[in-house]
Amino acid sequence: MKFSVWILIFHLLISCDIDKPKKQDVHAALLSKIDSVISQQKFNGVILAAVDTTVLYSKAIGFSDLENKVKMDLDDQFIIGSISKQITAVLILREYENGNIGLDDTISQYLTAINQAWIKEVTIHQLLTHTHGIVALDQPLEFKQGSQFRYSQIGYELLAQVLENVTGKSFEKLLTEFFEACGLKNTFHPNNTKYKHLVKGYEANEKGDLVYRTTSLNNYVPAGSMISNAMDLKKWNEMLYSGQLVTKETLKLMTTKYATRVHPIFETVAYGYGLLFKDGEQSVQVGALGYAPGFVSACYHYPQTNMNLVVLENTANNLNDFKQTFVVHTEIMKLMKKECLVIGDRM
């Protein structure tokens, strides 16, 4: 081969390398776009984006206490709403891995005080996937178990009761021991009042004024009332998706599509065990949103690039349109998803 041909090949290789986007450049563009989203919307809370264990972006914006103008801090704690469900699911799955719970077991094998025939029909799997049909402990099923999806808080409360029966410990004690073992020092069952940095949650009234809500913890803890902060949720994602909390095989159970949910924000999504994702996008974007009165949250993982996103807000606006309530969260999620696909496809 002539020397001139080698020179041509060399220049082509150099050109391709130059045209190829660098990870740091993609990340820099992403962070700039996150700033742009925040500048265009009302937001009061904490945003954290990370790749592997490295924090790429972290900002505390606004106030943890609006009345007293206490500035928001990155370490501040929030009620995380339905993000709590994946934690309850992990505790169930750890007992499953230990052979103490069967996913196809009926709840009658663990709970006997409920005076309804359906305890011999509804399974642990159906509680995890909101396909159980239970509307109240003293009422018949709304539909035949396993035949439909209906988002439910009470199902995860029953899962906590199953855990209490299996372990002989209260759910509060189980969570406290679990969080301590995981090094999640800012994550709590709300009855464990060691938390010292819980922000106040606010909702907009009909006039658009933000009003402090005192009922933010009025939900089943296993379904929606756990307390955490951005760094702990980042660590939670790191541990969960790397197989430190459950095996990779069990994690696959969590990210398997068992039902389709008509979602108030995402329209149609697939539901696994406490985790949501667009059908077929388990390897692209997986996680959960959370809502408690005054608290608007997102915790998502991007498997292709091992990136994590946590958005915690303590002001809830536009409650007549949840797409607007979560607009900062979902717009940043779109950016994360797009940029992660760029990195995954081209690098």
C-alpha positions in Angstrom: 0.0 0.0 0.0 1.3 3.4 -1.0 2.4 5.9 1.7 -0.3 8.4 0.4 -3.0 5.8 1.0 -1.9 5.3 4.6 -1.9 9.1 5.1 -5.5 9.2 3.8 -6.6 6.4 6.2 -4.9 8.1 9.1 -6.8 11.4 8.4 -10.1 9.5 8.1 -9.6 7.9 11.5 -8.7 11.2 13.1 -11.7 12.8 11.5 -14.0 10.1 12.8 -12.6 10.5 16.3 -13.1 14.2 16.2 -16.7 13.9 15.0 -17.4 11.4 17.8 -19.1 13.1 20.8 -17.1 12.9 24.0 -18.9 11.9 27.2 -17.8 15.0 29.0 -19.2 17.2 26.1 -22.5 15.3 26.2 -22.7 15.7 30.0 -21.8 19.4 29.8 -24.6 20.0 27.3 -27.1 18.0 29.4 -26.3 20.1 32.5 -26.8 23.3 30.6 -30.1 22.1 29.4 -31.2 21.2 32.9 -30.4 24.8 34.0 -32.5 26.0 31.1 -35.5 23.9 32.2 -35.2 25.3 35.7 -35.0 28.9 34.5 -38.3 28.5 32.6 -40.4 26.9 35.4 -41.3 27.4 39.0 -39.2 25.0 41.1 -38.5 24.8 44.8 -36.4 21.8 45.8 -33.3 19.7 45.0 -32.1 18.2 41.8 -29.3 15.7 41.5 -27.9 13.9 38.4 -25.0 11.4 38.6 -23.1 8.9 36.5 -21.7 5.8 38.3 -20.9 7.3 41.8 -20.0 10.7 40.5 -22.4 13.6 40.9 -22.6 15.6 37.7 -25.2 18.1 38.8 -26.6 19.1 42.2 -28.6 22.2 43.1 -30.8 23.2 46.0 -33.3 25.8 44.9 -35.6 28.0 46.9 -36.7 27.4 50.5 -37.4 24.5 52.8 -39.6 26.7 54.9 -41.3 29.4 52.9 -42.7 31.4 55.8 -39.4 31.8 57.5 -37.3 31.9 54.3 -35.0 29.0 55.3 -32.9 28.3 52.3 -33.1 24.8 50.8 -30.0 22.5 51.3 -28.8 19.5 49.3 -29.1 17.4 52.5 -32.7 18.3 53.2 -35.2 15.5 53.5 -38.5 15.0 51.7 -41.5 12.7 51.8 -40.9 10.6 48.7 -44.5 9.3 48.0 -44.8 6.3 45.7 -41.0 5.9 45.4 -41.5 4.1 48.8 -43.2 1.2 46.9 -39.9 -0.1 45.4 -38.4 -0.2 48.8 -41.2 -2.3 50.2 -40.9 -4.5 47.1 -37.2 -5.0 47.7 -37.9 -6.1 51.3 -40.5 -8.6 50.0 -38.1 -9.9 47.3 -35.2 -10.3 49.8 -37.5 -12.6 51.8 -38.4 -14.4 48.6 -34.7 -15.0 47.9 -34.3 -16.4 51.4 -37.2 -18.8 50.8 -39.5 -17.2 53.3 -42.1 -15.9 50.8 -43.4 -17.3 47.6 -44.6 -14.8 45.0 -47.5 -17.0 44.0 -48.4 -17.6 47.6 -51.9 -16.4 48.6 -52.0 -13.8 51.4 -54.0 -16.3 53.5 -50.7 -18.1 54.2 -49.5 -15.0 56.1 -52.6 -13.0 57.1 -55.5 -14.7 58.8 -57.4 -11.8 60.5 -59.1 -10.6 57.3 -62.6 -11.9 57.1 -62.8 -12.0 53.3 -62.7 -15.0 51.0 -60.3 -13.3 48.7 -57.4 -13.8 51.1 -57.3 -17.3 49.7 -57.2 -16.0 46.1 -55.0 -12.9 46.0 -51.3 -13.6 45.7 -48.1 -11.7 46.8 -47.4 -11.1 43.1 -50.8 -9.5 42.6 -50.2 -7.2 45.5 -46.9 -6.1 44.1 -48.4 -5.4 40.7 -51.7 -3.7 41.7 -53.7 -6.5 40.0 -55.4 -7.8 43.2 -58.7 -5.9 43.1 -58.8 -5.1 46.8 -60.5 -1.8 47.6 -61.0 -2.2 51.4 -60.4 -5.0 53.9 -64.1 -5.3 54.6 -65.3 -5.4 51.0 -65.3 -7.9 48.1 -62.8 -7.5 45.3 -63.5 -4.9 42.7 -62.6 -7.3 40.0 -61.3 -10.9 39.7 -57.8 -11.0 41.0 -55.1 -10.9 38.3 -57.6 -9.7 35.6 -57.0 -5.9 35.7 -54.7 -3.2 36.9 -55.9 -0.7 39.5 -53.3 1.5 41.3 -53.6 0.8 45.0 -52.1 1.9 48.2 -53.7 -0.7 50.4 -51.9 -3.5 48.5 -48.5 -2.3 49.7 -49.8 -1.9 53.2 -50.8 -5.6 53.1 -47.3 -6.5 51.8 -45.9 -4.7 54.9 -48.1 -6.8 57.1 -46.9 -10.0 55.4 -43.3 -8.9 56.1 -44.2 -8.3 59.8 -45.7 -11.8 60.0 -42.7 -13.5 58.3 -40.0 -11.6 60.3 -41.7 -11.1 63.6 -40.7 -7.4 63.5 -42.7 -4.2 63.0 -42.4 -2.6 59.6 -40.8 0.4 61.2 -38.1 -1.8 62.8 -37.5 -3.6 59.5 -37.1 -0.4 57.6 -34.8 1.1 60.3 -32.5 -1.9 60.3 -32.5 -2.1 56.5 -31.7 1.6 56.0 -28.9 1.4 58.6 -27.4 -1.7 57.0 -27.5 0.1 53.6 -25.8 3.2 55.0 -28.9 5.3 54.1 -28.5 7.7 57.0 -31.2 10.2 55.8 -33.9 7.7 55.0 -36.6 6.9 57.5 -39.9 5.4 58.4 -41.8 8.5 59.6 -42.4 7.1 63.0 -38.6 7.0 63.5 -38.3 10.7 64.4 -34.6 10.8 64.1 -34.9 12.8 60.9 -34.0 16.4 61.6 -34.1 18.0 58.1 -37.6 17.3 56.8 -38.7 20.3 54.7 -42.3 21.6 54.8 -44.6 20.7 51.9 -46.8 23.2 50.2 -49.7 23.0 47.7 -51.2 25.8 45.6 -54.8 26.7 46.5 -57.4 27.9 44.0 -55.8 31.4 44.0 -52.4 29.9 43.3 -51.1 30.7 46.7 -48.8 28.1 48.3 -50.3 26.7 51.5 -48.4 24.5 54.0 -49.9 21.0 54.2 -50.0 19.3 57.5 -51.4 16.0 56.1 -48.4 15.0 54.0 -47.8 11.8 56.0 -51.4 10.7 55.9 -50.8 7.6 53.7 -49.7 4.0 54.2 -46.0 4.2 54.9 -45.1 1.2 52.7 -46.9 2.8 49.7 -46.1 6.5 50.0 -44.8 8.0 53.2 -41.1 7.2 53.6 -38.7 10.0 54.1 -35.3 10.4 52.2 -33.0 12.9 50.5 -31.3 13.2 47.1 -28.0 11.7 48.0 -29.6 8.7 49.7 -31.9 8.0 46.7 -28.8 8.3 44.4 -27.2 5.6 46.6 -30.3 3.6 46.6 -30.3 3.4 42.8 -26.6 2.6 42.8 -27.2 -0.3 45.2 -30.4 -1.6 43.6 -29.3 -1.6 40.0 -25.8 -3.1 40.7 -27.3 -6.1 42.4 -26.3 -5.2 46.0 -29.9 -5.3 47.4 -31.3 -8.2 45.4 -29.7 -10.5 42.8 -29.6 -9.6 39.2 -32.2 -12.3 38.5 -34.5 -10.9 41.1 -33.9 -7.4 39.8 -35.1 -8.6 36.4 -38.4 -9.6 38.1 -38.7 -6.0 39.3 -38.3 -4.7 35.8 -40.5 -7.2 34.0 -43.8 -5.9 32.5 -46.7 -7.5 34.3 -49.4 -4.9 33.7 -50.1 -1.8 31.6 -51.1 1.3 33.5 -52.9 4.4 32.1 -50.8 7.0 33.9 -51.9 10.6 34.5 -48.5 11.9 33.3 -47.0 9.3 31.0 -50.2 8.1 29.4 -49.4 4.4 29.0 -46.6 2.7 31.0 -45.6 -0.8 32.0 -45.6 -1.7 35.6 -43.2 -4.2 37.3 -42.6 -4.5 41.1 -42.7 -0.9 42.3 -41.0 0.3 39.1 -42.4 2.0 36.0 -41.1 2.1 32.4 -42.3 2.6 28.9 -42.9 -0.8 27.3 -39.6 -2.2 26.2 -37.5 0.6 27.8 -36.4 -1.2 30.9 -32.8 -0.7 29.8 -33.3 3.0 28.9 -35.3 4.6 31.8 -36.8 2.9 34.8 -37.9 4.2 38.2 -40.9 6.0 39.8 -42.5 9.3 40.5 -43.9 10.1 43.9 -46.5 12.4 45.2 -47.6 13.2 48.8 -49.5 16.4 49.6 -46.9 19.2 49.0 -44.2 16.8 47.8 -43.4 16.1 44.1 -40.6 13.5 43.5 -38.9 11.5 40.8 -36.2 8.8 41.1 -35.0 7.3 37.9 -32.1 5.1 36.6 -30.6 5.0 33.1 -29.1 1.5 32.7 -27.3 2.1 29.4 -25.0 4.8 30.9 -25.5 4.0 34.6 -26.8 7.4 35.3 -29.3 8.4 38.0 -31.7 11.3 38.4 -33.3 12.5 41.6 -35.7 15.4 41.6 -37.4 16.4 45.0 -39.8 19.3 45.2 -41.7 20.6 48.2 -44.1 22.9 46.3 -47.0 21.4 44.3 -48.5 23.7 41.7 -51.2 23.2 39.0 -52.9 20.3 40.8 -55.7 20.2 38.3 -53.1 19.1 35.7 -50.5 16.7 37.1 -48.4 17.0 33.8 -47.8 20.6 34.9 -47.2 19.6 38.5 -44.4 17.3 37.4 -43.2 19.4 34.4 -39.7 20.0 35.7 -39.2 16.4 36.6 -40.4 15.0 33.3 -38.6 17.6 31.2 -35.3 16.7 32.9 -36.2 13.0 32.5 -36.6 13.6 28.7 -33.2 15.3 28.6 -31.5 12.5 30.5 -33.1 9.9 28.3 -32.1 11.7 25.1 -28.5 12.3 26.1 -28.1 8.8 27.5 -29.3 7.4 24.1 -26.7 9.6 22.4 -23.9 8.3 24.6 -25.1 4.7 24.3 -25.5 4.8 20.5 -22.3 6.7 19.6 -19.7 5.7 22.2 
